[in-house]
Amino acid sequence: MELRQLKYFVKVAETLNFSEAAKALYVTQSTLSQQIKQLEDSLGTQLLSRSSHSVMLTEAGMELLPHARQTLLDADLCEQRIRDLDEGLCGVLNIGVTYSFSPILTESLFTFMKEYPKVKLNILYKPMAELMDLLVDHQLDFVLAFKPNTPIPGVESHYLFQNYLAAIVADSHPLASEQKVSLDMLSRYDLALPSPGLQARSSLDNMAGSIINKFKIKIELNEVNILLKLLREGKLVSVLAEATVLNESGIKAIPIDGEGSEMDGCVHTLRDTYRKRSMQEFIKILSASLSVRARQNAWL
């Protein structure tokens, strides 16, 4: 049994299609079939049931699949540990980021790329729920997002900075002169809100409860840049984490007054798993950045 054979088997098991698996693995279909056959011969059992129209896992194949995935993951971690011994910190760092964290991340990205040019960064922007699924599936090294309302099994949330929900308006909007905004005040204006399921929206829904039904929601969308453009050009009000509009011109963030408006920015990692040196160095840089340090004691 070879790691290559296990890798090929897992890909076929995931796609249930030899042609698609071969394309994804950059090998010929005949090579893939040959390697799978050799794996079956070495184990003395059939792993895949093949016909002219379909591919299915046998009972033995279903039993092998989770163990094969874990073996490949362990092999990758072993290789990564050895790579991390290199003084140049080479390798790949996979970071998941919610849309709200984009402005906070920018400063640290430039610093890290300058100090560790051999590390390739893969940055993925998605809603928190999707990022957490990818983290649990070992496709991300860590996630930058606000603290979830309920703990996620297997995930540790490490405090990074304090933030809060804010009413986001154009500088010319009537609310721009307020020191704080209540939920009742929000209900008087037309709102452009992040889509349901996004973190700021979930926090607002939890905070507002039944009052959310009184809001005049004119538009919901999951693209922050378009949302901010709408705010600048009209009289709409949005609700986002204050950190989302860091360094944005023509926009003002006014804290929302009420219990549950706090949002803790966190680094989310898998519990009891190996942490790359590149990840540790990136988080050090992020923690020391001006945008994070300015919010670490925001309550004072």
N, C-alpha and C positions, 0 to 999 in steps of 0.2 A: 504494500500500500504506500502510495506517495502523496505528498501534499498537493501536487499538481492534479492528480487524479481526484482527490477530494474536492478541489476547487471546481473542476469540470463537473463533477457529480452535483454539487450544490447549485451551480448555474442551470443545469438541465432541470433539476428538481424545482427550481424557482420559476422557470419559464415554461416547463413541460413542452419544450419545442427545441429539437436538436439544431435546427437552422438558426433560430434566434440566439440560442446559447453560443453556438460557434461564432456568430457574428460579434457578440458581446465580448468573447474571449480572444478574438483575433486569431482563430485557428480554422482549419478546414473542417468541414462536417465529418469527413472520413477519419481525421485525426481524433476528433472528439469521440466518435463512436468507438474507435480502437481503444482509447484510454479508459472509457467506461467499461468496455468488455474486459480489459485487463484487471480493473478494480473488482469486477464481479468474480472473475476467475480466482483472484487472490483471496477473496472472502468465501468463495465456494457457494455463492447464492446469487439469485437474480435480484437486482435493485430496481430495475425499471421494466415495466411492461410496455412493449412497443407494438404498434400496429401501423398500417399505412396512413391512418388518419389521426392517431393520437398517441400520447406518451403518458403513462401513469406510474406513480410510485407503487411498488409492491409493499407488502408488510415489512420486509427487511429494509427497503428503501426508506420508509417512514421512520423506522427505528434508527437508522444511521444518520438521517439528516441533521437533527439537533446536535449530535456528537461531532459530525463533520464540521458544522459551523463553529462550534466551540474550539475544535482543534485548529482551524484556520485562524480564528481570532487569537488564540494563544501563540501561534506561530508569528503572527503580525506583531504582537506585543513584545515577543522575544527579540525580534529583529529591531523594533523601535528602541528597546532598551540599549542595544549595542550601538545603534546610530547616535543615541544621545550622549555617548561617551566622547564623541567627536567634539573638539573644542569649538568648532564652527557652528554647532547646533543646526545641523541640516535636517531635512525631513519636511513633513507637511503638517500644518496645524489647521484643523477644521473647526470653525467657530460659527455657532448659530446666534443670530441677533434678531430681536424683535424690532419693529420699525421705530419704536420710541427711543431705542438706544443708539440709533444711527449718529446723531450729533455728538453724543458722549464718546463714541468709539473713534471718531475721526482723528483726533490729536494723537491717540495711542498708536494707531495704525502707522502713521508717518514715522513716529519714533522707533517703533519695533522694526520696521523695514530697513531703517538706517542702521540700527545696531546689529540686526541679525539678517543680513541679505541672503543667506543660504537657505532660509526657511521659506517655503512656499505657503502662502495664506489662502485658504478657501473660506470665503465669507458667505453665509447663506442667510438671507432675510426672509422670515416667515412668521406667522402667528405663533404664540408661545406653545400651544397644544401640539402643533406639528413639529416644532423644534424639540420638544421633550420626547416625542415618539422617536425621533431620529437619534437623540442622545441615548435613550434606553437601548436602541438598536445598534449602538456603537458606531454610528455614522458621523457623529460630532464629538469633539473632545470636550467642549463645554459650551454652555449657553448663557448669553447675557439677556436677562429679562427681569421684570419685576417679580416680587415674591408671589407665588400662586395663592389663591384663596384656600386651597386644601393641599396638604402634602402629597407629593408624587412618589409612589413606591420606588425605592432604589435610588432616589435622587437626593443629593444634599444641596441646600440653598445657603450660600455664604454671603453674608451682608457686605455690600459695597458702599452704598450711600443712601441717604434719605431723600425722598421726593414726594410730590403731592399732585393730586388732580387739580387742574386749573381750567378756568374758562379762557379760551383763546379767542382774541378779537383783534380787529385792525386797530391801529393807533387812533383812528378817528371815531371809533365806535363809542356810544354813550357809556358802556361798561368800563372803558379803558381808564376812566378816572377813579374807579372804585378800588378800595384796598382789599376787600373780600367780596365774594359773590355767593349768595345763598341759592339753594335749589329753587325757592320761590321766585327769585329774580330771574333765574334761567328760564323758567316757564313762560316768561313774558316775551321772549324773543324767538325768532326762527332759528332752528338749530341745524347744523351740518355735523353729524356725528360719525365716529369710526364705526365700521360694521360690527354687528353682533359677533362675539367670539374673540375679538381683539381685546387686549388686556385692559386698556383704558376704558373701553366700553363696558366690559364686565365689571370693573370697579365702580363705574357710574351706576350701572343697573343695580348692583348690590347696595350701594349707598342710598339711592333714591327709592328703592322699593316700589310701592304702588304709585308714587308721585310721578314716575316715569311716564305714566299714561297721560299726564297733563302737559307733557312737553310737546312743542310744535316742531316735530322732526321733519324737515323738508328734504333731506338727502342723507343717505348712509353710504360710505365708501371705505375701501381698505387701502387707499393710496394717499399717503400723508402729503406729498408735494402738491397734488391736485387740491386736496382739502385746504391747505394753506393758501393756495392761489384764490380759491373761492372766498376765503375770509378777507383777503386783501382787497378784493374787487367789489365786495358787497357789504351787507349789514348782518350777515350770518354770524352765529356764535358756535364754537365747537368746544368739546371737552377732551383734553389730552393730558398726559403727564407733562409737567413743566419742562422736564428735560428734553422733550420732543422738539421744542422751539428754540433751543440753544443757538445763539448767533443768527437767528432769523430776523431780518429787518422788516419794519412796518407792522410787526405783530407784537401783542402784549399778552402775557399770561397773568391772570388774576386768580389767587388761591380760592378754591371753593370751600366755604365755611360749613363744616358739619363732620360728624363722626364717620370715620371710614375713608377720609380723603387722603390718608397717608399711603404712600407707595414706596416700599423699600426696594432699591435696585440691588440685584443679586447676581452672583456668579453661580451657575448651577452645574454640578458635576455628578458623575455616577459614584455611588458609595462603594468603598473598598475596591477601587480599581487603580491601576497604574496611571500616573499623571506625567505626561511628557515634560521634559525640561523646558521646551519651547512654550508650553502652556503656562508653566510657573513664571517664566520670565515675562510673558505677555501680561499676565494678571498683575505682576509687580509694577509694570509700566502704567497699566490702566489705573491702579490704585493711587499712583503718585501724580496722575495727570491733573491739570488745573480744573478741568470740568468736573471731575469726581471729588477732588478735595473741597471745592466750593460748596458741595452738597452733603458732605459727610456730617456736618453739624448744622444742618439747615434749620433745626428746631430752636437753636440758641438765639 
